[in-house]
Amino acid sequence: MNKIFYTIMDGEGNFLNSNFMRDNNDNIIEAIRFSNLDDIKDYFKDLRDDRGFKIVKVKCELEEIS
């Protein structure tokens, strides 16, 4: 089973943290996540242009381990 979500990365290659009080980092667990492309585009338009932000699609592969 595959799961897809969208997040935002900065120009440094770090994920935008879901907690605005914390710095961006490479930990995908802390990244802001959207399941809908329209929602992330709405959020994205309010970000600063000079920081090099980009929207990325994340595909997760789930495998049941028995």
BAGU-446172 format. One record per residue: x, y, z of N, C-alpha, C, O in turn; residue number from 1. Coordinates in nm, 2 decimals. Example, Ala and Ser with C-alpha at 12.3 -4.5 7.8 and 13.67 -1.06 7.14 Angstrom:
% residues 2
@nu=1.32&nv=-0.57&nw=0.78&cau=1.23&cav=-0.45&caw=0.78&cu=1.32&cv=-0.33&cw=0.78&ou=1.42&ov=-0.33&ow=0.85&n=1
@nu=1.28&nv=-0.22&nw=0.71&cau=1.37&cav=-0.11&caw=0.71&cu=1.29&cv=0.00&cw=0.79&ou=1.34&ov=0.11&ow=0.80&n=2
//
This chain:
% residues 66
@nu=0.08&nv=-0.12&nw=0.00&cau=0.00&cav=0.00&caw=0.00&cu=0.09&cv=0.12&cw=0.00&ou=0.19&ov=0.13&ow=0.07&n=1
@nu=0.05&nv=0.22&nw=-0.08&cau=0.13&cav=0.35&caw=-0.09&cu=0.05&cv=0.46&cw=-0.03&ou=-0.07&ov=0.47&ow=-0.05&n=2
@nu=0.11&nv=0.55&nw=0.04&cau=0.05&cav=0.67&caw=0.09&cu=0.12&cv=0.79&cw=0.04&ou=0.24&ov=0.79&ow=0.02&n=3
@nu=0.05&nv=0.90&nw=0.01&cau=0.11&cav=1.02&caw=-0.05&cu=0.07&cv=1.14&cw=0.03&ou=-0.05&ov=1.15&ow=0.07&n=4
@nu=0.16&nv=1.23&nw=0.06&cau=0.13&cav=1.35&caw=0.12&cu=0.22&cv=1.46&cw=0.06&ou=0.32&ov=1.43&ow=0.00&n=5
@nu=0.19&nv=1.58&nw=0.09&cau=0.27&cav=1.69&caw=0.03&cu=0.33&cv=1.77&cw=0.15&ou=0.26&ov=1.79&ow=0.26&n=6
@nu=0.45&nv=1.82&nw=0.13&cau=0.51&cav=1.91&caw=0.23&cu=0.59&cv=2.02&cw=0.16&ou=0.59&ov=2.03&ow=0.04&n=7
@nu=0.66&nv=2.10&nw=0.24&cau=0.73&cav=2.21&caw=0.19&cu=0.88&cv=2.20&cw=0.24&ou=0.90&ov=2.17&ow=0.35&n=8
@nu=0.97&nv=2.23&nw=0.14&cau=1.11&cav=2.23&caw=0.18&cu=1.16&cv=2.37&cw=0.15&ou=1.11&ov=2.44&ow=0.07&n=9
@nu=1.27&nv=2.41&nw=0.23&cau=1.33&cav=2.54&caw=0.21&cu=1.45&cv=2.52&cw=0.11&ou=1.48&ov=2.41&ow=0.07&n=10
@nu=1.51&nv=2.63&nw=0.08&cau=1.62&cav=2.63&caw=-0.01&cu=1.75&cv=2.56&cw=0.04&ou=1.84&ov=2.53&ow=-0.04&n=11
@nu=1.75&nv=2.53&nw=0.17&cau=1.86&cav=2.45&caw=0.23&cu=1.84&cv=2.30&cw=0.22&ou=1.93&ov=2.23&ow=0.26&n=12
@nu=1.72&nv=2.26&nw=0.18&cau=1.69&cav=2.12&caw=0.17&cu=1.63&cv=2.06&cw=0.30&ou=1.62&ov=1.94&ow=0.32&n=13
@nu=1.58&nv=2.15&nw=0.38&cau=1.51&cav=2.11&caw=0.51&cu=1.36&cv=2.12&cw=0.49&ou=1.31&ov=2.20&ow=0.41&n=14
@nu=1.29&nv=2.04&nw=0.57&cau=1.15&cav=2.04&caw=0.57&cu=1.10&cv=2.16&cw=0.66&ou=1.16&ov=2.19&ow=0.76&n=15
@nu=0.99&nv=2.22&nw=0.62&cau=0.92&cav=2.32&caw=0.70&cu=0.86&cv=2.25&cw=0.82&ou=0.78&ov=2.16&ow=0.80&n=16
@nu=0.90&nv=2.30&nw=0.94&cau=0.85&cav=2.23&caw=1.06&cu=0.70&cv=2.27&cw=1.08&ou=0.66&ov=2.38&ow=1.06&n=17
@nu=0.63&nv=2.17&nw=1.13&cau=0.48&cav=2.19&caw=1.16&cu=0.47&cv=2.28&cw=1.28&ou=0.36&ov=2.34&ow=1.30&n=18
@nu=0.57&nv=2.29&nw=1.36&cau=0.57&cav=2.37&caw=1.48&cu=0.65&cv=2.50&cw=1.45&ou=0.77&ov=2.50&ow=1.43&n=19
@nu=0.58&nv=2.61&nw=1.43&cau=0.64&cav=2.74&caw=1.39&cu=0.75&cv=2.79&cw=1.49&ou=0.83&ov=2.87&ow=1.45&n=20
@nu=0.75&nv=2.73&nw=1.61&cau=0.85&cav=2.78&caw=1.71&cu=0.98&cv=2.70&cw=1.69&ou=1.08&ov=2.74&ow=1.76&n=21
@nu=0.98&nv=2.60&nw=1.61&cau=1.10&cav=2.52&caw=1.59&cu=1.16&cv=2.55&cw=1.45&ou=1.09&ov=2.59&ow=1.36&n=22
@nu=1.29&nv=2.53&nw=1.43&cau=1.36&cav=2.55&caw=1.31&cu=1.33&cv=2.44&cw=1.21&ou=1.29&ov=2.33&ow=1.25&n=23
@nu=1.34&nv=2.47&nw=1.08&cau=1.33&cav=2.37&caw=0.98&cu=1.44&cv=2.27&cw=0.99&ou=1.55&ov=2.31&ow=1.03&n=24
@nu=1.41&nv=2.14&nw=0.96&cau=1.52&cav=2.04&caw=0.97&cu=1.49&cv=1.93&cw=0.88&ou=1.39&ov=1.93&ow=0.80&n=25
@nu=1.57&nv=1.83&nw=0.88&cau=1.56&cav=1.72&caw=0.79&cu=1.48&cv=1.60&cw=0.84&ou=1.47&ov=1.49&ow=0.78&n=26
@nu=1.41&nv=1.62&nw=0.95&cau=1.32&cav=1.52&caw=1.01&cu=1.18&cv=1.52&cw=0.95&ou=1.10&ov=1.61&ow=0.99&n=27
@nu=1.15&nv=1.43&nw=0.87&cau=1.02&cav=1.43&caw=0.80&cu=0.91&cv=1.41&cw=0.90&ou=0.79&ov=1.45&ow=0.87&n=28
@nu=0.93&nv=1.35&nw=1.01&cau=0.83&cav=1.34&caw=1.12&cu=0.77&cv=1.47&cw=1.16&ou=0.66&ov=1.48&ow=1.20&n=29
@nu=0.86&nv=1.57&nw=1.17&cau=0.82&cav=1.70&caw=1.22&cu=0.77&cv=1.80&cw=1.11&ou=0.73&ov=1.91&ow=1.14&n=30
@nu=0.77&nv=1.75&nw=0.99&cau=0.74&cav=1.84&caw=0.87&cu=0.59&cv=1.87&cw=0.87&ou=0.50&ov=1.78&ow=0.91&n=31
@nu=0.56&nv=1.98&nw=0.82&cau=0.42&cav=2.02&caw=0.79&cu=0.37&cv=1.93&cw=0.68&ou=0.44&ov=1.91&ow=0.58&n=32
@nu=0.25&nv=1.87&nw=0.69&cau=0.20&cav=1.78&caw=0.59&cu=0.06&cv=1.82&cw=0.55&ou=-0.03&ov=1.86&ow=0.63&n=33
@nu=0.03&nv=1.80&nw=0.42&cau=-0.10&cav=1.82&caw=0.36&cu=-0.14&cv=1.70&cw=0.28&ou=-0.05&ov=1.64&ow=0.21&n=34
@nu=-0.26&nv=1.66&nw=0.28&cau=-0.30&cav=1.54&caw=0.20&cu=-0.37&cv=1.59&cw=0.07&ou=-0.39&ov=1.51&ow=-0.02&n=35
@nu=-0.39&nv=1.72&nw=0.06&cau=-0.45&cav=1.78&caw=-0.06&cu=-0.36&cv=1.89&cw=-0.12&ou=-0.32&ov=1.98&ow=-0.05&n=36
@nu=-0.34&nv=1.87&nw=-0.25&cau=-0.25&cav=1.97&caw=-0.32&cu=-0.31&cv=2.11&cw=-0.32&ou=-0.23&ov=2.21&ow=-0.31&n=37
@nu=-0.44&nv=2.13&nw=-0.33&cau=-0.50&cav=2.26&caw=-0.32&cu=-0.47&cv=2.33&cw=-0.19&ou=-0.44&ov=2.45&ow=-0.19&n=38
@nu=-0.48&nv=2.26&nw=-0.08&cau=-0.45&cav=2.31&caw=0.05&cu=-0.31&cv=2.36&cw=0.07&ou=-0.29&ov=2.47&ow=0.12&n=39
@nu=-0.22&nv=2.28&nw=0.02&cau=-0.08&cav=2.32&caw=0.04&cu=-0.04&cv=2.44&cw=-0.05&ou=0.04&ov=2.53&ow=-0.02&n=40
@nu=-0.11&nv=2.45&nw=-0.17&cau=-0.08&cav=2.56&caw=-0.26&cu=-0.14&cv=2.69&cw=-0.19&ou=-0.08&ov=2.80&ow=-0.21&n=41
@nu=-0.25&nv=2.68&nw=-0.12&cau=-0.30&cav=2.80&caw=-0.05&cu=-0.21&cv=2.84&cw=0.06&ou=-0.18&ov=2.96&ow=0.07&n=42
@nu=-0.15&nv=2.75&nw=0.13&cau=-0.06&cav=2.78&caw=0.24&cu=0.07&cv=2.84&cw=0.18&ou=0.13&ov=2.93&ow=0.23&n=43
@nu=0.12&nv=2.78&nw=0.07&cau=0.24&cav=2.81&caw=0.01&cu=0.25&cv=2.96&cw=-0.04&ou=0.35&ov=3.02&ow=-0.03&n=44
@nu=0.13&nv=3.01&nw=-0.09&cau=0.13&cav=3.14&caw=-0.15&cu=0.16&cv=3.25&cw=-0.04&ou=0.19&ov=3.36&ow=-0.08&n=45
@nu=0.15&nv=3.22&nw=0.09&cau=0.17&cav=3.32&caw=0.20&cu=0.32&cv=3.31&cw=0.25&ou=0.36&ov=3.39&ow=0.33&n=46
@nu=0.40&nv=3.22&nw=0.19&cau=0.54&cav=3.21&caw=0.24&cu=0.63&cv=3.31&cw=0.16&ou=0.60&ov=3.36&ow=0.05&n=47
@nu=0.74&nv=3.35&nw=0.23&cau=0.83&cav=3.44&caw=0.17&cu=0.90&cv=3.39&cw=0.04&ou=0.94&ov=3.27&ow=0.04&n=48
@nu=0.91&nv=3.47&nw=-0.06&cau=0.97&cav=3.43&caw=-0.19&cu=1.12&cv=3.41&cw=-0.18&ou=1.18&ov=3.33&ow=-0.25&n=49
@nu=1.19&nv=3.48&nw=-0.09&cau=1.33&cav=3.48&caw=-0.09&cu=1.39&cv=3.36&cw=-0.02&ou=1.52&ov=3.35&ow=-0.01&n=50
@nu=1.31&nv=3.27&nw=0.04&cau=1.37&cav=3.16&caw=0.11&cu=1.38&cv=3.03&cw=0.03&ou=1.43&ov=2.93&ow=0.08&n=51
@nu=1.34&nv=3.04&nw=-0.10&cau=1.35&cav=2.92&caw=-0.18&cu=1.26&cv=2.80&cw=-0.15&ou=1.30&ov=2.69&ow=-0.18&n=52
@nu=1.15&nv=2.83&nw=-0.09&cau=1.05&cav=2.72&caw=-0.06&cu=1.00&cv=2.65&cw=-0.19&ou=0.99&ov=2.72&ow=-0.29&n=53
@nu=0.98&nv=2.52&nw=-0.17&cau=0.92&cav=2.45&caw=-0.28&cu=0.83&cv=2.34&cw=-0.22&ou=0.85&ov=2.29&ow=-0.11&n=54
@nu=0.72&nv=2.31&nw=-0.30&cau=0.63&cav=2.20&caw=-0.26&cu=0.69&cv=2.07&cw=-0.31&ou=0.73&ov=2.06&ow=-0.42&n=55
@nu=0.69&nv=1.97&nw=-0.22&cau=0.73&cav=1.83&caw=-0.26&cu=0.63&cv=1.73&cw=-0.23&ou=0.55&ov=1.74&ow=-0.13&n=56
@nu=0.62&nv=1.63&nw=-0.31&cau=0.53&cav=1.52&caw=-0.29&cu=0.61&cv=1.40&cw=-0.23&ou=0.72&ov=1.37&ow=-0.27&n=57
@nu=0.55&nv=1.35&nw=-0.12&cau=0.62&cav=1.24&caw=-0.05&cu=0.54&cv=1.11&cw=-0.07&ou=0.42&ov=1.11&ow=-0.04&n=58
@nu=0.60&nv=1.01&nw=-0.11&cau=0.54&cav=0.88&caw=-0.13&cu=0.59&cv=0.78&cw=-0.02&ou=0.72&ov=0.76&ow=-0.01&n=59
@nu=0.51&nv=0.73&nw=0.06&cau=0.54&cav=0.63&caw=0.16&cu=0.50&cv=0.49&cw=0.12&ou=0.39&ov=0.47&ow=0.07&n=60
@nu=0.59&nv=0.40&nw=0.13&cau=0.55&cav=0.26&caw=0.11&cu=0.53&cv=0.19&cw=0.24&ou=0.62&ov=0.18&ow=0.32&n=61
@nu=0.41&nv=0.14&nw=0.26&cau=0.38&cav=0.06&caw=0.38&cu=0.39&cv=-0.09&cw=0.35&ou=0.33&ov=-0.14&ow=0.25&n=62
@nu=0.46&nv=-0.16&nw=0.44&cau=0.47&cav=-0.30&caw=0.42&cu=0.44&cv=-0.36&cw=0.56&ou=0.51&ov=-0.34&ow=0.66&n=63
@nu=0.34&nv=-0.45&nw=0.56&cau=0.31&cav=-0.52&caw=0.68&cu=0.41&cv=-0.63&cw=0.71&ou=0.45&ov=-0.71&ow=0.63&n=64
@nu=0.46&nv=-0.63&nw=0.83&cau=0.56&cav=-0.72&caw=0.88&cu=0.50&cv=-0.82&cw=0.98&ou=0.43&ov=-0.78&ow=1.08&n=65
@nu=0.51&nv=-0.95&nw=0.95&cau=0.44&cav=-1.04&caw=1.04&cu=0.55&cv=-1.12&cw=1.12&ou=0.51&ov=-1.21&ow=1.20&n=66
//
